[in-house]
């Protein structure tokens, strides 16, 4: 069945949401492991696997279609009109999931699917509303490991003390947590922060993030920077307060410098001559003003985005079983 939207009716015990972007080489193995280590081990629970094709330009969609033809009772495919980003793709899966709880996992097999078995146990048997699998270590380059530690370290310091030091994007949330997240989602949202912000009880499961087996990561440096700015600006006043404190410091320094120059002019024969001090001050103050305008612009842009309230994704088509 193809349609332009999903109208969830019969619920299932859990939904697995898999955002897909240029993952043609790993999709077959991803589903095979999900079925072997999760679905087949938890036959007491009903399930669905929602693949969200986030505008892939490779053969990801044909591969997904073949998987659906083989397992129409398990798989749902949501194809977006273009690449909206990983988080909007996850939200598309969340909003159309029928599960009493929802798990999201990447399609590149860097996150071990077998951990979902532990996540389901923590939710259904121990009543945790949020189960987070956090990266205790990484089989990745020094660059990626270092930037991750820096980014998450700053977020822990400024926004969320309970953020795992290695970060996370592999988690299970209950239906009520999902509703709490979706009911007031920001235009430029930080999903992990939104999750921790809800205040629900959390179960943490550490794991080692594996090296990518196929394909190339689409998580570019520019995307990381935007994600980092979204996390700080959405959940911290630190940039504004830092600018205010720095402004006061520079103003005080300016007053002290003016007094020194004035006293030198009165008491010392050889006082400061020339344009160099003036040029230095102009450059420092101009740079600070531009930086301050940039910070203010980040907050103003997010206010504008929230006011516009544009949709976060557009669905081109949905492939699912008629009986779902």
N, C-alpha and C positions, 0 to 999 in steps of 0.2 A: 504494500500500500504506500502511495506517495501523497503527501499533503504539504501545505505551507506552514503548518503548525501542529503541535501536539496537544491533544486534549486528554490529559491523564485521567483514567477512571479506576480500574482495578489496581490496588496497591500491591507492592511486593515488599519483602522484608528489607532488602538493601539494593541500592543502585550503585554501580561503579561508573564514574564519569571519566572519560579519557579524552583530553584535548589532543587534536592531531594537527600537526603542521609539518609537512615535508618529512613524513615518517614511513614512507613506503617500505623501507627495508626491515622495519622492526614490527610491523603490525601483526603479521601472522604469529610470530613468536610471542608477542605481548598477549594476544588472546589465548594462545595455547597454554601459557603459564597461568593466566587468570582462571581458565577453566580447570586446569589440573590442580592448582594449589589453593584455589578458593571455592569455586562453584562445586566441584566434585567432592570436596572435603566437607562441605556444609550443606548437604542435601536436605537438612531439616528446615532450611530457609529458602524462600523463593527469591529470585534475583533477576537483574537485567544489567547489561553492559551498554552504556551510551557512549558511542564514539562521536565526537564533535569535530567535523572537518572544518578547520579554521582557514578556509580559502587556500588550501594546498594547491600548488601548481605542478606537482609531480604525479605519480600514479597512486597516491594514497587513497583517493576515493574509489577507483576501480578495485583496489585490494580490499577495501572495506565492503564493497558490494558483494564480492565473492564470499567473504566471511559471513555476511548476512544471509546469502543464499544457502549456505551450509547450516547456519544456526539461527533461523528467523525467530525462534521462540525465545532466544536469549539476547539478541542484538537489536539495538536501535541506532540508526545513523541520522545525525543532524548535520546538514551541510549549510554552512554560512555563505553569504554572497561574496565575501572577501575576507582578507585577513584582518580581524579586529583585535587580535592579541590573545595571549593565553588566558588571562583572567576573565575577559568577556566570554571566551569559549567555555570556561568552567561554569560561569554564571548561567549560560544557556543550558548547560547540562543540569545544573541545580534546579532551574525553574521548570524544567520539563521532566525531572526525575519522579518516579512513582514510589520510591523506596521510603521505608520508615526511618532509614538512615542512609547517608550518601557518602561514598568514598571517592576521592579523586586521586588519580595516579597519572604520571606522565607516560607517553607512548614509547619512550626511548630505552626502557628496561634498565635505567640507572637506579630506579627504586624497586627493590625486590617485591614482586606480587605476593609472595608467600606471607608477608607481614600482615596482609589483610585478614588472614585467619585469626591472628592475635587481636587485631582491631575489632573484629566482630565479637570475639569473646569478651573483650573489655566493655563493649557497649551492651550486648544482650545479657551477659551473665553478671557483670559488675556495675551496670547502670551508669557508665560514663557517657556524658553527652558529647564530649569532644575527645578524640584520640589522635594524638599527634605523633607521627614518626619523624624524628628529627635526626639530622645528619651529624653523627658523632665524629666521623672522619670521611675523607673523600679519596677515591682513586682518580684524582684529576691533577692538572698542572699546578705548580706552585703559584702561578698568577691567579688562577681561579680560587684556590684555597685561601690565599692572602686577601684578595678583594672581598671574599665572602666574610672572613673574620672581621675585617674592618667595617664593612657595611652593617653586619648584625651586631657588632660590638657597639657602634654608635646608636643603633636603634634600641638596644638594651639599656643604654645609659640615658637616652633622652625620652623614650616613649614607653617601652614595655620591658620592665625588669624580668618578667617571666618568659621572654623570648629566648628559645634555645640558642646557645652560642653559635651553633652551626647552621641555624635557620631551619626552615621547613616549608614544604609545599605539598606534602603527602599526608593526608589526614582523613578522618571519619568525623562526620557531624550528624547529630540527631535531627529529626524533622523539625523540632522546635527551635534548634539553633539555626538551621537553614532559614526558617521563617524570620527569625530575628535579624539575620544578616540581610535578607532580601528586602525587608520592608522599608529600609531607609538607606539604601546603598548610595554612596557618593558617586559623583560623575567620574572622578579620578580616584578610584578606591584602591586601598592596600588590603588585600584579602586576608593575609595573615594577621594584620593588626585588627581588622574588623572582627576576626574570630576570637582573638584574645580579649578584645574590648567587651565582649558579651558577658564575661565574668562567670561562665559556666565551669563546672569541674572539668579538669583536664587530666588525661592519662598520657604520659610521655613514654615512647618506645624508641630507644636509640638504635641506629643502624649505620652501616658503612655504605656510602653512596658509591655505586659501581661506575667503572669507566664506560663511556658510550661505546656500544658494539658496532653500530652502523650509523651512517648519516653524519651530518654536521649540525652542531648546536645552533639554533636560531636565536639564542639568548645573547644578543650582542651587547657591547659595552654601553651603547646609547640607551638601550632598553633597561639595562641595569641602573644607569644614572637616573632615568625617569622614575623607575620603581623606587629608588632610594629617596628621591625628592618627594614623591607622593607619600611615602611612609613618614617622613619627617614633618612635612607641611600639614598633613591631615591630622596628625596626632601630637603635635608639639608647637608651643609658642616660642621655642628656643631661638629660631632665626631672628624673629622680631625683637625679642628681648636682648639678644646678643648685639644686634644693630644699635639698639638704644644705649646699651652699656658702652659700646665702642664709641658711639657719638659723644657721650659724656666724657669719656677718657680723652678723645681727641680735642674736645673743646677745652678741657682743663689744661692739656698740654699746650694748646694755643695761647691760653691766658698766661701760663708760666713763661712761655717763650717770648711773648710780647713784653712782659715785665723785665725779663733779662735784657732784651734789646733796648728797652727804654733806659734802664739803669746804666747799661754800657754807654749809651749815647751821652748820658749826663756825667758819668764818672770816669770813663776810660777814653783815652785819646784815640786808640786804635780799636774801633768797634767794627761790627760786621758790615762789609761793603758788598756791592754787586747783586746780580740777579739770581745767583745759584740758590740761596736759601728760599727765595720767593718761589722759584720754579719747583723746587722740591716739595714745598708745602702745597702748591697748586696741584701737583701730580698726586700726592697722597690724598688730599681732600677730594679731588675729582674721582679718584678710584673708589674711595669709600662711598661717595654719593651714588655712583653708578651701581656698586654692589648693593646698596640699600634699595635703590629703585628696582633692581632685579628681584630681590627678596619680596618686596611689596607686590611686584608684578605676578609672582608665583601664587600668592594668596588671592589676588584679584582675579587671575585667570580661572582659578578653581571656583571662585564665587560665580563667575560668568558661566562656566560649564555647568554648575549645579542649577543655575537659573534657567538655562536653556533646556535642561532635562532631556537631552537626546537619548534615543534608544542605544543600548550598549552593543547590540548586534542585530543583524537581520538574517532571518532564516530563508534560504533558497528552497530547500526541500527537506522532507523528513521521510525516512524509509523505516517502516515498522510493521509488525504483524497486525492484521485487522482486528484480532481478538484482544489486543492490549488496550 
